Amino acid sequence: MRPKVVVTNLAEPAAISVLTPHADVVANDRPAPWSRKELIERSGEAFGILAFMTDAVDDDLLRRCRSLQIVAGALKGADNIDVAACSRRGIWVSVVPDLLSAPTADLAVGLLLALSRNLVTGDRLVRSGGFTGWRPILFGRGLEGATVGIVGMGTLGRALARRLRAFGCRLLYVDDHPLPPTEERLLAVERRRLAVMAAEADILVLALPLEPRSVHLVNRRLLATLRPGCLLINAARGSLVDEEAVADFLEEGRLGGYAADVFAFEDMSRADRPRTVPDRLRAMPDRTVLTPHLGSAVADARRAIVTEAALNIVDCLEGRRPRCAINDPESRQ
């Protein structure tokens, strides 16, 4: 009997075809994710699961998967996968570390421009029929000479720096691991402590992974240190931000605007996560730009991401260490 591989979300046939010579593939063929019950039922006898952000791969699921050898994430982080439980059960975990950064950085810059130049509000004005010609309205802020603080200088942070440098921004960054001086000069970035950078930045962009210590990194205390009118951009993970605190600071006029492509309700690793985008954020269209997690929604990029995840499963099927493995399962040590 051929091994079974489960693909939990809609993916291009070209990417899934990487698996078909090696295994019987059960793939979700609808745009909505499977329910928890469907995920459990389909994964019970699976050799591999090609998982997406909507899947909570926890110990409860793993104990029901008697044949599981690998969870291959079509994503950059693994915060929705219980990596420790996988390791205990002898299951590989792989991610796709480098293919999401460029499209996500593009989107983050788009969010920044949309927020800083009132593009969504302007679009809405024209569509409403209220535009009758040039008027001195909707003044925003330019990027040339603006101080942009990037929180996190991994692959996403560096991709952001390369793009923002072209706008003539002054670039600051925060990261536990400083870049080599030569790379700092190449990217034209200066390292700061978070509290210092928050007080200097006109725009703060989040570019770090979600970990227990980074949940609500942007909280009331940090928001209170931002320059009045600072813009906050989040295309990384929703739970990096205390969304209710952000809504408070927007309502009070202390935060200039918030643009987000990611939201706390998406973060499956948090049992206490909210279940929707906060009503108050949605009720402030002139101070927020909110998009439905489009960071990797580029056809070529998404195809490459799913293909790379599938190739990790092929590695495992052929007895090799998955090329992007992030753990060392106990039974394989």
N, C-alpha and C positions, 0 to 999 in steps of 0.2 A: 504493500500500500504506500502510495506517495505521501510525503509529509504535507501538512495543511498550513497555509499562511493566510492570515486574516488582515485585510486592509480596511481600517475602521471608518474612513471618510472617503468622499468622492475624490478620485484621482484620475489623471489622464491614462487612457489605455496604454499609451507608449511607455509610461513609467512602470505600470503594472506588468507589462510584457517581459520585463527583466526577470520576473519571478516564475513565469509560467513554464519554462523548460525544466524547472527544478522542483516545482510543488504545485499542488492544487490550490488555487487562490479563491478565497471567498471575500469579495469586495463590496463595500457599501456603494450602491449605485444611485443614491439620492443626495441632494445637497445638504440635508439635515443630518447631524450625527446620529448614530444609533443610541437608543435608550440604554440605560444601565443593564436592564434585563436582556436586551438584544446583544449587547457586548459580551455579557457572561455566557449566553447560550452559544454564540458563534465561536467564542475563543476556547471553549472547554477542551477541545482536542488539538488545538493549534500548536505547531512547532514554533511559529513566529507570529508576532503581532507588529504590524506597521501602524504605529500610533500617531495621533495628532493631539493638538493642544486641548481639544474637548474631552479627551479620555482621562479618567482618573485611574491610573494603573497602580492600585494599592494592594496591600497584602490580602485583602478580602478577594480581589479578583485573582491574584496569583495563586492562591491555594486551590482555586477551582480549575486551574489550567495545568493538568497533570503532565502534559507533554511539552510544555513551553520551554524553549531554549533561548529565545532572544526577544526583546522588546526594542524595536528600531524606531526611534522618534523622528518624524519628519518635521523637526523643529530644532532650534538652537540650544535651548535650555532643557532641563529635565525636571523642572519643579513639579510637574504633574505626575511624575513617575517615582515610586518609592524605590530608589536605587539600592538602598541598604537591604530591603526585603528581597529584591531580585538577587542580590549577591548571596544572601543566605540560602536562597533556593537554587543556586547554581545557574542563574539566568543572566545572560549578557544584556547590557543596556548600551545602545549607541544613539548618538545624536548627529546633527549635521551642522558643524560649527561655523563654517565659513561662507555658506551660500546665501544666507539671509541678510547679511550686514549691508550689502550695497543697496538692494531695493528698500530696506527699512530706513537707511540713511536718506535716500531720495525722498521717501514719504515724510520723514521728520522735517526736512527742509521745506517741503510743500506745506506742511502744517504751520511751520513758523511763518512763512510768507503769507499764508491765508489769514493767520491771526494778526500779524503785525500790520498788514495793509487792508484789513477789513474786506477781504475778497468775498466771503460768504454773505456778509451783510449787503455789500454792493450788488451781488448777483440777485439777492432777494428783492432789493429795491427795484431793479430793472424789470424783473419778472412780474412785480406787482402792478406795473404801469405807472409807478410814481416818479420815474425818471423823466424830467422835462428839459434836460440840458445841463451843461456844466454848472455846478454850484460849489461853493467852498465848504464841503462837508466830508465826513468820514476820513478825517486826517489820521494817518497812522504813523508809523516810524520806519525809517530806512535801516538797512543793515550795515551800510558803510560806516565804520567808526563805532558801531555798537559793541559792547562787551558781552560776549556769549560765554557762559559757563557750562562746560560739559561734565556731567557726573558719570564717570566711568570711561576709561580710555583703553578698552579692549578693541576688538575688530570693529564694532559698531561706532564707538567713540572716535576712533581714528578715521573711519570713513566719513563721519560727520565733519571732523576737523578739515579734511581735504576739501570738502564741498564748501564749507563756510569761509574758509580762507579766501576763496575766489570772490567773495562778496566784500572783502575788505574789513571783516570783523576783527576785533581784538579777542583772542581765544584764550580762555583759562580752562583748567581741568582739575578734577579731583580723582585720585585713584590710589589705592593702597600700595601699588607698585609703580614707582615713577618710571617714565620712559627714559631710555638712554638720552643723554644730552644731544647727540647728533639727530635723533628722531624728533626731539622737542624743537630743535632749530628747523628741521625740515618741515614740520607741521605748523611751525610758528605758534606753539602753545606754551603757556606758563602754568606750572603746578601751584596749587593753593590748597589750604585746608578748607573744608566745606563751609564752615561758618564765615570765613574771610571771603571766599568766592561769592557766597550768597549775597553778601553786603555790597559787592562790586558789580554784579552782573545786571545787565539790562534784560537779558534773556537767559533762562536756565533750561537746559535740555538734559533729559535723563537717558542714559545709555548703558545701564548696568543690569546684571541678571537679578532675578528674584531669589533671595535666600532668606532664611529666618531673620538674619540681622538687618536685612534691607527692607523688610516689610514696614511700611509707613515711614520710610526715611524722610520723606517730605511730610512732616507733621506740623502741628501748630507752632511749635517752637522754631522750627526752621523757617516756616512761612513768615513769622514775625521778624526775622532778620533780613528778609529780602528788601531790596530797594523798592520804595513805593512805585507802583505801576509796572513792576517786573512781569514779564511773560513767562509762563511755564509750559514746556513742551514734553509730552510723554508718549513715545512710540516704543517703549521697552516692555514694561509689565505694569498692569493697573495697580497692583497692591503696593508698588513703591510709594504711592501717594495715598494719604488720608483724604479720600474724596469729599467727605463731609466738611473737613477743615478747609479744603480748597473752596468749596461752595460758600462757606462763611466769609472767607477773605475776599472772594469775588463780590459778594453782596455788599460788603463793607467798603469796597473800592480800594482795598489795600493791595490786591493782586490785579494786575492790568488785564490778564486774560489767561485762559487755559485751553490748550489744544491737546487732544488725546486720541490715539488710535487703539488704545488698550484700556481695559477696565477691570476693577477688582473682582467683579462677579465671575470673570473668566478663569481665575486662578484656582484650579481644582485642588491644589495642595492645602488650601485654607478651609478648614471645616466651618470657620466663622465668617466666610466671605459673604458679601451681600448677594442678592439674587438678580439684580438688575442695575442698570446705570441710574445713579441717583436722580430723582425727579428735579431737584433744584439745579443740577448742572444742565439738564435738558431744557429747563425753563429760562436759560440765559443765552439765547442765540447770538446776542450782540457781543458777548464776552467769552464765548467758547466756540471752538471748532471740534466737532466730535465725528470720528469716522469709524466704520465697522471692521476694525482689525485688518487693514489692507496692506500691512507692512511688506508681506511677501507676495502680494497679489499681482504678480507679473508673470505672464504665461511661461516664458522661458525659465524664469527663476523657480517657479513652483514645480515645473517638470523636472528640473535638475535636482531639486530638494527631495522629491519623492523617489526619483531614480537612485540617488545616493543612499537614501534609507533602505531601498530595496536591495542594493548591492551589499549592504551590511548583512542582510539576511542571507543572501547568496553565499557570502563568506562563511557564515555559520553553517549553512547546509553542507558546504564542501569541507568542513572540518577546520577552517581557519579562524583565527581571531578576527572579529569584525574590525574593519579598518578605522572606524570612528568610535570604538568601544570606550566607555568612560568608567568601567568597573572591572574588577577581577573576581568573578564568581568563585565562591569558596570551594566548590567541588572540582574546579579546574586549576586550582593553585598547586 
